[in-house]
């Protein structure tokens, strides 16, 4: 499954891969078709303002809790999303799209 989006006038596909499935929850990896160069410090501030719990960050990586999911977001736009409930591709990509939208990106309707 994938979604088409834009970030800083760059068009990309966001592709979702299921890593593990544990019945009612699962882990997913989301990969953009192009490196996005996300502004992680700004994204961390925006997500914290919207209720996400920021667990840690570096220049290249952001770790946070969003609802019941645990996310690792890389500066390139790659994401690992753990504990996705319900464990569906649709829910995982919705979470990923929401993160990139918080960074200033947008997505075409699916």
Residue, then its C-alpha position, 0 to 999 in steps of 0.5 A: x500500500x502507498x500514498x502519494x504526497x508532496x514535501x517542499x515541492x517534491x513529489x514522493x510515494x510513501x510505501x508501507x511494509x508490515x514488519x510483524x503482526x501480533x494479533x490485534x497490533x503490529x509493527x510497520x515500516x514506512x519508506x518514502x520513494x525520495x529522501x525528504x530531509x525533514x526538519x526534526x526539531x520543528x516537527x518535534x515541537x509541532x507534535x508535542x503541541x498536539x499531545x505527542x510525547x517526545x521520548x528523544x531526538x537527535x539531528x537525524x532521528x525522533x522517537x515519540x509516542x502518538x496515541x498507542x503507537x511508538x514512532x521512530x522518524x528519521x530525517x529522510x522521512x523513513x518511519x518505524x511505527x510499532x504497536x499499531x492498533x488495529x494492525x492494518x496497512x491503512x492505519x499505519x499509513x494514516x499515522x505516517x501521513x499525519x506525521x509528514x503533514x505535521x512537518x508541512x507535507x501534504x497528500x493526495x486523497x486516497 
